Amino acid sequence: NYVLTEFSSLLPEMARENILTVFTNCKNKKHCSFHRNVLNEVVRHEVSTERIIYIENPYSLFKNALEGEKAVPDLTVQQELVDGCKQASAELGKFFVQVTQMPRLTCAAV
């Protein structure tokens, strides 16, 4: 929280209003341990749902399925990997749409 608050204080208001947040290793809001209200407090406004992206790491899922005591059947691992890649692809598509809709920020010369 401290680092985010300090970083946010350096940003101009227009930049804080255009924050796009990407949470990794969680496929949706239910799997995310970071509370959205903390993000809203840090940037001093409510971050819209469209500007919050959740991306599960399919490689990590695959790696974890192959390691450890519990071996996961190959078909299950393959389906998880395919589903994870599809979900990540859809979320990255949302990310790029949001980026293209952001206004350009310009810095005045000092």
C-alpha positions, 0 to 999 in steps of 0.5 A: 500500500505504501509503495502504491500511495507514494507512486500515485502521489507522483502522477498527475491527476489525469494519469491517475484517472487513466489507471489500468490495473492488471492482476496476475495469477488470478483468473477473476475477482474472486481469486484476487487477494488485493482489495479494489477499495485499496486501489481506489483509495490510492488513486483517489477515485473509483477505478472502473471495472473495465480498467481492471484486468485479471490474468491467470498464468497458464504456464504456472498452472502447467508447471505446478500440475507437473510438479509435486506429489499429485500428478495430474492426468495429461488431458486435464493438464492440456485442457487447463493450459488451453483454458488458461491461454484462452482466458489470458488472451481475452483479458489481454484483448480487453487491456489493449482496447482500454489502452487505445481509448486512453487520452494521450498525456503530454508533459510540459517542458520545464 
